[in-house]
Amino acid sequence: MNIMFVNTWMWLFLLILHALEAGVFAVDSKQFNILYLIADDLRPTLGCYSDPVVKSPHIDQLASVSTVFHNAYAQQAVCGPSRVSFLTSRRPDTTKLYDFNSYWRVHAGNYTTLPQYFKSNGYTTLSVGKVFHPGIASNHSDDYPYSWSVPPYHPPSFKYEKRKVCKDKDGTLHSNLLCAVDVSEMPLGTLPDIENTAEAIRLLESMKDSHNPFFLAVGFYKPHIPFRIPREYLKLYPIESMTLAPDPDVPKKLPDVAYNPWTDIRKREDVQALNLSFPYGPIPKDFQLQIRQHYFASVSYVDAQVGKILQALDDFGLAKDTIVVFSSDHGWSLGEHGEWAKYSNFDVATRVPLIVYKPGVTSPFPRPGEKTFPFIDVFQGTREQFGKGRGVESVVELVDVFPTLSNLAGLRPLRRCPSSSFKIELCTEGSNLANLIRNQERELNREAYSYSQYPRPSDSIQENSDLPDLADIRIMGYSIRSNDYRYTLWVGFDPIRCQPNMTDIHAGEMYLLAEDPGEDNNVFDEFDHASVLHKLELPHNSHNQNPNNLAFSLL
């Protein structure tokens, strides 16, 4: 009897031990789905980032139950390099992608991507729209089958994006920058992001009863140019209420090498008709106002698509089981510094929204029948009021997303990359932000930095200054952003070895953000160069230190 009693308790003990090892009683044992929403060229012009103009009720609603990172930065302000960077958690000097013309697995290293890591852990990984940059940069396949369980979806109507479909006042069709349209008159009677949204909702419905968790990435094409959007969104932004950028002039002390001449905008027919001088323009003020109007309208258009997808997440009973991330690949200048588009190291080009929702962590689990993301009609005219969510002011980076999502999903943590990691398939050059998501930020981390960079073909402004091919890169601008300053060095660069020469300094920028938040007054020449470099020497345990990047470690 005693032996049977002992054996019974022994088996019960072993059963409990096995259950604990399997994570049955663990707090984070629940398998969460991932919904990763990526906008294209979106700076934080959103209500939840205190923008007073833009109407973004669905993203604001998401932010109200999320952690909102107010100082998140991309590693290079152009689509292909930025996307490969945050999807591999490696910086451009490690991916060796500064343009659109190489595939990292061949040109740099066989790095594991964010969706690939989830796929290897039993997730069904799905891609809709622009997640990886199309073309050579993702092997003409969006990195399928490495990253995705099924071939990625691309909306059929996207092939008309750069065609002559913009109707002028006289009824003629053009390839314009400003292209608000009647959707019913468009080829196929739709637009790419409308198709993306429908496909994302279809995939959510198909996965709602699946035994496997899913990782669904949805890449919207807007607010990237051309501004081919439904015309009705312009009504949200009457042209008479639009204002110019607060600092529309080229700063007097801005080095020529730092300026981007917004070449892609100049190629559009309506801009060509302005007969602008190169490289500075300027664009006439009335046309500047229209650009800003169309950009803001494009943001509201994307917001509506986000709202439909989040509503579907609710309707299919998935909101309580899904981590949602909303972000962008980089920002976009709207006339600040006399610049338009991306292609620079300024905040307006590198700063992005980063919003992370985890049910039960950033907000309580929804009660049965409770809707977390009800759809909101932005055209009703009422400005919805939402809470601000849990804000984080410390500086973070897009390379942090991969290790953070892995941690939040309960996957094995990524190790930090060593100084040379070209032969290491899985590691991170970012930092795990999960603690900032699980716990309120208690104080600003002044030892947190972001690192961005941008290539140039020469010291002088050229037609290819915005986007030089790798073979033409001669200078690299390495930029450090803290909560207090932005410091940029433009140095010589060897495109064959993809290495900078930090002793070959071409120009520099220093902006003290407390007194110059718009980065308009370059005080680089007012500081002793050696003492500045000494002050910027980063402590070994600092958040976001980048030991893998030669240039930044030298800084």
C-alpha positions in Angstrom: 0.0 0.0 0.0 2.8 2.4 0.9 4.7 1.4 -2.2 1.7 2.1 -4.4 1.2 5.4 -2.6 4.8 6.4 -3.2 4.6 5.3 -6.9 1.4 7.3 -7.4 3.0 10.4 -6.1 6.2 9.8 -8.1 4.2 9.5 -11.3 2.2 12.6 -10.4 5.4 14.5 -9.7 6.9 13.4 -13.0 3.7 14.4 -14.8 3.8 17.9 -13.3 7.5 18.2 -14.1 6.8 17.3 -17.7 3.9 19.8 -17.9 6.1 22.6 -16.6 8.9 21.7 -19.1 6.3 21.8 -21.9 5.2 25.3 -20.7 1.7 24.3 -19.8 1.7 26.4 -16.7 4.1 29.1 -18.0 2.8 32.6 -18.3 4.0 33.0 -21.9 3.3 29.5 -23.0 0.4 30.6 -25.2 1.3 30.6 -28.9 0.5 34.0 -30.4 0.0 34.7 -34.0 1.9 37.7 -35.6 0.3 40.4 -37.7 3.0 42.7 -39.0 1.6 45.8 -40.9 4.2 47.7 -42.8 3.5 51.1 -44.5 5.7 52.5 -47.2 7.5 55.9 -46.8 5.4 56.7 -43.7 6.8 59.2 -41.2 5.0 59.4 -37.8 2.4 61.9 -39.1 -0.3 60.2 -37.0 -2.7 61.3 -34.3 -1.0 59.0 -31.8 2.3 60.7 -32.5 0.6 64.1 -31.7 0.3 65.2 -35.3 -2.5 67.9 -35.3 -3.5 67.5 -38.9 -3.6 63.8 -40.0 -6.7 61.8 -39.3 -5.6 58.2 -38.5 -8.3 56.8 -36.2 -7.5 53.1 -36.7 -3.8 53.4 -36.1 -4.6 55.7 -33.1 -7.0 53.0 -31.8 -4.3 50.4 -32.1 -1.8 52.6 -30.3 -4.3 53.1 -27.4 -3.9 49.4 -26.5 -0.2 49.1 -27.5 3.3 50.2 -26.6 4.2 53.2 -28.8 7.8 53.9 -29.5 8.1 57.6 -30.1 11.8 57.6 -31.2 12.2 54.7 -33.6 14.6 55.0 -36.5 15.4 53.1 -39.8 18.9 52.1 -40.6 18.8 53.6 -44.2 16.1 55.8 -45.6 15.4 53.9 -48.8 13.0 50.9 -49.3 15.2 48.0 -50.3 18.1 48.4 -47.9 15.8 49.3 -44.9 13.5 46.3 -45.5 16.4 43.8 -45.8 17.9 45.4 -42.7 14.9 45.1 -40.4 13.9 41.7 -41.8 17.3 40.2 -41.1 18.1 42.4 -38.1 21.4 43.3 -39.7 22.7 46.8 -40.7 23.4 47.8 -44.2 27.1 47.4 -43.8 26.4 43.7 -43.0 23.8 43.1 -45.7 26.0 45.1 -48.1 22.8 46.4 -49.7 22.7 50.2 -50.2 20.8 50.1 -53.5 18.3 47.6 -55.0 20.8 45.6 -57.0 22.0 42.6 -54.9 20.6 39.7 -52.9 22.0 39.4 -49.4 22.2 35.6 -49.4 24.6 35.8 -52.4 26.3 39.1 -51.9 26.8 39.2 -48.1 25.7 36.1 -46.1 22.9 33.5 -45.8 21.1 35.4 -43.0 18.0 34.1 -41.5 15.0 36.4 -41.8 12.3 37.3 -39.3 9.6 35.3 -41.1 12.0 32.5 -41.8 12.8 32.1 -38.1 9.1 31.9 -37.3 8.6 29.4 -40.1 11.3 27.2 -38.7 9.4 27.3 -35.4 6.2 25.9 -36.8 4.5 29.1 -38.0 2.6 29.4 -41.3 4.3 32.5 -42.8 2.3 34.6 -45.3 3.2 37.7 -47.2 0.9 40.2 -48.8 2.0 43.2 -50.9 5.3 45.0 -50.4 7.1 43.3 -47.5 10.5 42.7 -49.0 11.5 45.1 -51.8 10.7 43.4 -55.1 13.3 42.5 -57.7 17.0 41.5 -57.2 17.0 42.6 -53.6 14.8 39.7 -52.7 15.8 37.3 -55.5 12.8 38.2 -57.6 10.7 36.0 -55.2 10.3 38.0 -52.0 12.7 35.5 -50.6 10.4 32.6 -51.2 10.6 29.7 -50.2 13.1 30.6 -47.4 10.8 33.2 -45.7 7.3 32.1 -46.7 5.2 29.0 -46.5 3.4 29.9 -49.8 4.3 32.2 -52.6 3.8 35.9 -51.6 0.7 37.7 -52.9 1.1 40.8 -55.2 -2.0 42.7 -56.2 -2.7 42.6 -60.0 -3.5 46.3 -60.1 0.0 47.3 -59.0 1.3 46.9 -62.6 -0.6 50.1 -63.4 1.0 52.1 -60.6 3.4 54.0 -62.9 1.2 54.0 -66.0 -0.6 57.0 -67.4 -3.8 56.7 -65.4 -4.0 60.1 -63.7 -6.7 62.2 -65.3 -6.0 65.8 -65.8 -8.6 68.6 -65.9 -8.9 68.2 -69.7 -9.5 64.5 -69.4 -6.1 63.5 -70.7 -4.1 60.8 -68.8 -0.7 61.3 -67.3 1.9 59.7 -65.0 1.7 62.3 -62.2 2.9 62.7 -58.7 -0.5 63.9 -57.6 -3.0 61.3 -58.7 -6.2 61.2 -56.7 -8.6 59.0 -58.7 -12.1 57.6 -59.1 -11.4 54.0 -58.2 -14.1 52.7 -60.5 -12.3 54.3 -63.5 -9.0 52.6 -62.7 -7.8 49.5 -64.6 -9.3 46.5 -62.9 -11.6 48.9 -61.0 -9.5 48.8 -57.9 -6.1 49.9 -56.3 -3.2 47.8 -54.9 -3.8 48.5 -51.2 -7.5 47.7 -51.5 -6.5 44.4 -53.0 -3.9 43.9 -50.3 -6.5 44.4 -47.6 -9.0 42.0 -49.2 -6.3 39.3 -49.5 -5.1 39.8 -45.9 -8.7 39.4 -44.6 -9.1 36.3 -46.8 -5.9 34.8 -45.2 -7.0 35.7 -41.7 -10.3 33.9 -42.3 -8.5 30.9 -43.7 -6.2 30.7 -40.6 -8.8 31.3 -37.9 -9.4 27.5 -37.3 -5.8 26.4 -38.0 -3.9 24.4 -35.4 -0.7 26.2 -36.5 0.0 29.8 -35.5 0.5 32.2 -38.3 2.9 35.1 -39.2 1.1 37.4 -41.6 3.0 40.4 -43.0 1.0 43.0 -44.9 3.0 45.6 -46.8 1.0 48.6 -48.0 2.2 50.6 -51.0 1.2 54.0 -49.7 1.9 56.7 -48.9 4.8 56.0 -51.4 4.5 58.1 -54.5 2.7 58.4 -56.8 -0.2 59.5 -54.7 -2.7 57.3 -56.6 -5.4 57.1 -54.0 -9.2 57.4 -53.9 -10.2 61.0 -54.5 -12.5 61.2 -51.5 -9.6 61.2 -49.1 -8.6 64.7 -50.3 -11.8 66.0 -48.7 -10.3 65.3 -45.3 -7.6 67.9 -46.0 -9.0 71.1 -47.6 -6.2 72.8 -49.5 -7.0 76.1 -47.8 -6.1 74.5 -44.4 -2.8 73.2 -45.6 0.5 74.8 -44.4 4.1 74.7 -45.6 6.8 72.9 -43.7 8.0 75.0 -40.8 11.5 75.0 -42.2 11.1 75.0 -46.0 14.5 76.5 -46.9 17.8 74.7 -47.4 19.9 75.2 -44.2 22.8 77.6 -44.8 25.3 75.3 -43.2 24.1 72.1 -44.8 27.0 70.4 -46.7 26.2 69.7 -50.3 26.8 66.0 -49.8 24.0 65.8 -47.2 21.4 67.2 -49.6 19.0 65.0 -51.6 17.7 66.5 -54.8 14.5 64.4 -54.9 15.1 63.1 -58.4 12.3 60.6 -58.3 9.7 63.3 -57.8 11.1 65.3 -60.7 10.4 62.4 -63.1 6.6 62.8 -62.7 4.8 64.6 -65.5 3.1 67.2 -63.3 6.4 68.1 -61.7 8.3 68.2 -65.0 5.7 70.8 -66.1 6.9 73.1 -63.3 10.3 73.4 -65.1 12.2 73.4 -61.8 15.9 74.1 -61.6 18.3 71.5 -60.3 19.1 70.7 -57.6 17.2 73.0 -55.2 14.1 74.0 -57.1 12.3 75.3 -55.2 8.8 73.9 -55.9 6.1 76.6 -56.1 4.3 77.1 -52.8 0.9 76.2 -54.1 2.3 72.9 -55.4 4.0 72.2 -52.1 0.7 72.5 -50.4 -0.8 70.0 -52.8 2.0 67.5 -52.1 1.4 67.8 -48.4 -2.4 67.5 -48.9 -1.9 64.3 -51.0 0.6 62.8 -48.6 -1.8 63.3 -45.6 -4.7 61.9 -47.6 -2.6 58.9 -48.5 -1.9 58.3 -44.8 -5.7 58.3 -44.0 -6.2 55.9 -46.9 -3.7 53.5 -45.5 -5.3 53.9 -42.0 -8.6 52.8 -43.4 -7.0 49.6 -44.8 -5.4 49.0 -41.4 -8.8 49.5 -39.8 -10.5 46.9 -42.0 -7.8 44.3 -41.3 -7.9 44.9 -37.5 -11.7 44.7 -37.6 -11.4 41.3 -39.4 -9.0 40.2 -36.7 -11.8 40.9 -34.2 -14.5 39.4 -36.3 -12.6 36.1 -36.7 -11.9 35.9 -32.9 -8.1 36.4 -33.4 -7.5 39.6 -31.6 -7.0 37.9 -28.3 -4.4 35.6 -29.8 -2.4 37.9 -32.1 0.6 40.2 -31.6 0.2 43.2 -33.9 3.1 45.4 -35.1 2.6 48.5 -37.1 5.6 50.3 -38.6 7.2 51.7 -41.8 10.4 51.3 -43.7 11.5 54.9 -43.3 10.1 58.4 -43.3 9.6 61.0 -46.0 10.5 64.7 -46.2 7.6 67.1 -46.8 9.5 70.2 -47.7 11.7 70.4 -44.6 15.2 71.7 -45.4 14.0 72.3 -49.0 13.8 68.5 -49.5 11.2 66.0 -50.6 11.2 62.2 -50.4 13.6 60.2 -48.3 17.3 59.6 -49.2 18.9 61.5 -46.2 19.9 61.0 -42.6 17.5 63.7 -41.2 14.8 62.7 -38.7 12.1 63.3 -41.2 13.6 60.6 -43.4 14.7 58.1 -40.8 12.1 58.3 -38.0 9.3 55.8 -38.3 6.2 54.8 -36.3 6.6 51.7 -34.2 3.6 50.3 -32.4 3.4 46.9 -30.7 0.2 45.3 -29.4 0.3 42.1 -27.3 -3.1 41.1 -25.7 -2.8 40.6 -22.0 0.4 42.6 -21.9 0.0 46.0 -23.4 -3.7 45.9 -22.6 -6.0 43.4 -20.8 -7.4 40.4 -22.8 -10.7 41.4 -24.4 -13.8 40.1 -22.6 -16.0 37.6 -24.4 -17.8 39.5 -27.2 -15.8 42.7 -26.6 -14.4 44.3 -29.7 -10.8 45.6 -29.5 -10.7 47.2 -33.0 -14.2 48.4 -34.2 -14.1 50.1 -37.6 -14.4 53.9 -37.6 -15.7 55.9 -40.5 -13.2 58.7 -40.8 -15.6 60.7 -43.1 -18.2 61.2 -40.3 -16.3 64.3 -39.3 -15.8 63.5 -35.6 -12.3 63.1 -34.3 -12.1 60.0 -32.2 -10.4 60.4 -28.8 -8.2 57.5 -27.7 -5.8 56.9 -24.9 -2.2 57.3 -25.8 -1.2 53.7 -24.9 2.1 53.0 -23.2 4.7 55.4 -24.5 8.5 54.8 -24.8 10.7 57.9 -25.4 14.1 56.1 -25.5 15.7 55.8 -28.9 15.1 52.4 -30.6 15.7 51.0 -34.1 14.0 48.9 -36.7 16.7 46.2 -36.3 15.2 45.7 -32.8 11.9 44.3 -34.2 13.2 40.8 -35.0 14.6 40.0 -31.5 11.7 41.7 -29.8 9.0 39.8 -31.7 10.9 36.5 -31.2 10.9 37.1 -27.4 7.3 38.2 -27.3 6.3 35.0 -29.1 8.3 32.8 -26.7 10.8 31.7 -29.3 14.4 31.0 -28.5 16.3 34.3 -28.0 18.6 35.5 -30.7 22.2 36.0 -29.7 24.0 39.2 -30.5 26.1 39.2 -33.6 29.9 39.2 -33.1 32.1 41.9 -34.8 32.2 39.9 -38.0 29.0 37.9 -38.7 29.0 37.3 -42.4 29.1 33.6 -41.9 26.6 33.4 -39.1 23.1 32.7 -40.3 21.1 33.7 -37.2 22.0 36.5 -34.9 20.9 40.1 -34.3 22.5 43.5 -34.5 19.5 44.9 -32.7 18.2 44.8 -29.1 15.3 43.1 -27.5 12.7 45.6 -26.5 10.3 43.2 -24.9 11.0 44.6 -21.4 9.9 48.0 -22.6 6.7 46.4 -23.9 6.0 44.4 -20.7 6.8 47.1 -18.3 6.3 50.9 -18.2 9.4 52.9 -19.1 10.6 54.3 -15.8 13.2 56.8 -17.1 14.6 57.9 -20.4 17.7 55.8 -21.4 20.2 58.5 -22.5 22.6 55.8 -23.5 20.3 54.6 -26.2 21.3 55.4 -29.8 20.1 54.8 -33.3 22.5 54.3 -36.2 21.6 55.3 -39.8 23.6 55.8 -42.9 23.2 57.0 -46.5 25.5 56.7 -49.5 26.5 59.4 -52.0 28.4 59.3 -55.3 30.3 62.5 -54.7 30.6 65.6 -52.6 28.7 67.6 -55.2 25.0 67.1 -55.9 24.4 64.9 -58.9 21.4 63.3 -60.7 22.2 60.0 -58.9 22.8 61.5 -55.4 19.6 60.1 -54.1 20.2 56.5 -55.1 23.6 55.7 -56.4 24.4 52.2 -57.5 26.9 50.4 -55.3 29.7 50.8 -57.9 29.2 54.6 -57.9 29.3 55.1 -54.1 32.3 57.1 -53.0 31.0 58.6 -49.7 28.9 57.2 -46.8 27.2 59.4 -44.3 27.1 57.6 -40.9 24.7 59.2 -38.4 24.2 58.7 -34.7 20.9 59.8 -33.1 20.4 60.1 -29.3 17.7 61.9 -27.4 19.9 65.0 -27.3 21.7 65.3 -30.7 22.2 64.0 -34.2 25.8 63.6 -35.3 26.7 62.7 -38.9 30.1 62.1 -40.5 30.4 61.9 -44.3 33.5 59.8 -45.0 35.2 58.1 -47.9 33.8 54.7 -48.9 35.2 51.7 -50.9 32.3 50.1 -52.8 34.3 47.0 -53.6 35.1 46.1 -50.0 32.0 47.9 -48.7 34.2 49.6 -46.1 34.5 53.2 -45.0 37.7 55.2 -44.4 37.0 57.0 -41.2 40.1 59.2 -41.6 38.8 60.5 -44.9 36.3 63.0 -43.6 34.4 65.0 -46.3 31.8 66.8 -44.1 30.0 66.7 -40.8 26.7 67.6 -39.2 25.9 68.2 -35.6 22.4 69.2 -34.4 21.6 69.9 -30.8 18.0 68.8 -30.6 16.9 70.7 -27.4 17.4 74.0 -29.2 17.1 72.8 -32.8 14.5 70.0 -33.0 14.1 70.5 -36.8 17.8 69.9 -37.4 18.3 73.2 -39.2 21.4 74.7 -37.5 24.5 72.6 -38.2 27.0 73.4 -35.4 29.6 70.8 -36.5 32.3 73.5 -37.1 31.7 75.0 -33.7 33.0 71.9 -31.9 36.5 70.6 -31.6 36.2 67.4 -33.8 38.4 65.2 -31.6 36.6 66.2 -28.4 33.2 65.4 -30.1 34.4 62.0 -31.2 35.6 61.3 -27.6 32.3 62.4 -26.1 30.4 60.1 -28.5 32.5 57.0 -27.5 29.7 54.6 -26.5 29.8 52.6 -23.3 30.2 48.9 -23.8 26.8 48.1 -22.2 24.8 50.8 -24.0 21.5 49.9 -25.5 21.8 49.6 -29.3 25.6 49.6 -29.4 26.6 48.3 -32.8 29.8 46.3 -32.5 29.3 44.8 -35.9 29.5 48.0 -37.9 33.1 49.2 -38.5 32.2 52.8 -38.9 30.0 53.2 -35.9 32.5 51.3 -33.7 35.1 53.7 -34.8 32.8 56.6 -34.0 
